[in-house]
Amino acid sequence: MASTKDVELTAESQSYIDYTNQLKPLNLGQPLDAIRAANEEVAAKHRGDYVFNGTKEEVLVSGEQYQVPVTILRPQGTKESPKCIVIYFHGGGWVWSSRTTHMKLCEMISQESNCVVVNVEYRLSPEHKFPACYVDAEAVVRWCLDNKKKLSGSDSALVGVAGDSAGANISASVCHLVKGLDFQILIYASVDLAERTVYASYNKYCEGYLLNSTLMSWFMKQFLNSADNAKDPLCSPILRESFTGLPPALFIVSEIDPLADQSSAYKKKLDDSGVKTQYKLLKGTVHGFVSKPGHFKTTTARTVQLVSDYLSQL
């Protein structure tokens, strides 16, 4: 592992920080289209060359307010119907990223785990502020539960949610809204928008490790209608009164991440309520790697293996 100050980083994390330090600082005052385009460009540059041999189908899911675009990924080359349907919500602070930035990850999960992946294009802020993304998520999850056989070929397929960062937030939240899900996979999750600065990991890693305090505050300004929204359990699921009956959860956590301790705190809430959990810590790893599998090859491969192993145990 490489070292930055007193923090031990993996070679992949250190080299990516070195790469970003050579770039022109992100100007959050420029037009949002330019910010989003820059994010898409970075993801494309580090997408990697993983070859997906399955199929993709584009579908519009009718939601309460919006026709939600999804890409359905199905693996090929196996005789058995896929055991699981994974509904994936991408990260990006509720403001940027897309199905495209996270498509390689979804391809890897589908193919390596022999599962169907539904890659969701929920509405982004600030054009569609809180709670729009949760409305879209609930619509897609209910549609998937109603269409198991159409999606996987089997009425007995297990259905669950997965996501990273803001997408993990959406995943965790929708588990409180929709009953009957079989699993949740939360990758470096954000589950507490109200009190993010109280966590030790925030104070230790909020500067110098990609996801910083300025960017997090900017995300909140774009996403929320007012500061009071942060206290709503819909966007801060750790503030829910009950966690009983939630689906089993796999937490995949980057160690060098201001959000790391939120996963630990949310896991405790689930554990205390009798929900089965697994916790996997990626030591020396920074936030945001899953949209850059071409750079974070080892870390992404390990993450996909953790997901595959978890799904096989269900």
TALIN-V892170 format. One record per residue. SS is DSSP state (hx for helix, st for strand, lp for the rest). PSI is psi as a letter, one per 30 degrees, with the letter a starting at -180 (none if undefined). Layout:
SS|PSI, SS|PSI
This chain:
lp|k, st|l, st|k, st|j, lp|b, lp|g, st|k, st|j, st|k, lp|l, hx|e, hx|e, hx|e, hx|e, hx|e, hx|e, hx|e, hx|e, hx|e, hx|e, hx|f, lp|f, lp|l, lp|k, lp|k, lp|k, lp|j, lp|f, lp|f, lp|l, lp|k, hx|e, hx|e, hx|e, hx|e, hx|e, hx|e, hx|e, hx|e, hx|e, hx|e, hx|e, hx|e, hx|e, hx|e, lp|g, lp|e, lp|a, lp|g, lp|k, lp|j, lp|k, lp|g, lp|a, st|l, st|k, st|k, st|k, st|k, st|k, st|k, st|j, lp|l, lp|e, lp|f, lp|k, st|j, st|j, st|k, st|l, st|k, st|j, st|k, st|k, lp|l, lp|l, lp|g, lp|k, lp|e, lp|k, lp|k, lp|k, lp|e, st|l, st|j, st|j, st|j, st|k, st|j, lp|l, lp|a, lp|g, lp|g, lp|g, lp|e, lp|a, lp|l, lp|a, lp|e, lp|e, lp|f, lp|g, hx|e, hx|e, hx|e, hx|e, hx|e, hx|e, hx|e, hx|e, hx|e, hx|f, hx|f, lp|h, lp|l, st|k, st|k, st|j, st|j, st|k, st|i, lp|l, lp|k, lp|l, lp|l, lp|f, lp|e, lp|i, lp|l, lp|k, lp|g, hx|e, hx|e, hx|e, hx|e, hx|e, hx|e, hx|e, hx|e, hx|e, hx|e, hx|e, hx|e, hx|e, hx|e, hx|f, lp|h, hx|e, hx|e, hx|e, hx|e, hx|f, lp|g, lp|k, lp|f, lp|g, lp|k, st|k, st|k, st|l, st|l, st|l, st|l, st|k, lp|c, hx|e, hx|e, hx|e, hx|e, hx|e, hx|e, hx|e, hx|e, hx|f, hx|f, hx|f, hx|e, lp|k, lp|l, lp|g, lp|l, lp|f, st|l, st|k, st|j, st|j, st|k, lp|i, lp|k, lp|j, lp|f, lp|j, lp|f, lp|e, lp|h, hx|f, hx|f, hx|f, lp|k, hx|e, hx|e, hx|e, hx|f, hx|e, hx|g, lp|f, lp|k, lp|f, lp|h, lp|d, lp|j, lp|l, hx|e, hx|e, hx|e, hx|e, hx|e, hx|e, hx|e, hx|e, hx|e, hx|e, hx|e, lp|k, lp|e, lp|l, hx|f, hx|f, hx|e, hx|f, hx|f, lp|k, lp|f, lp|e, lp|f, lp|i, hx|f, hx|f, hx|g, lp|k, lp|f, lp|k, lp|g, lp|k, lp|g, lp|l, lp|l, lp|l, st|k, st|k, st|k, st|j, st|k, st|k, st|e, st|i, lp|k, lp|f, lp|f, hx|e, hx|f, hx|e, hx|e, hx|e, hx|e, hx|e, hx|e, hx|e, hx|e, hx|e, hx|e, hx|f, lp|g, lp|g, lp|k, lp|k, st|l, st|k, st|k, st|j, st|k, st|j, st|k, st|g, st|k, st|l, lp|k, lp|g, hx|f, hx|f, hx|g, lp|h, lp|f, lp|f, lp|e, lp|i, hx|e, hx|e, hx|e, hx|e, hx|e, hx|e, hx|e, hx|e, hx|e, hx|e, hx|e, hx|e, hx|e, hx|e, hx|e, hx|f, hx|f, lp|none
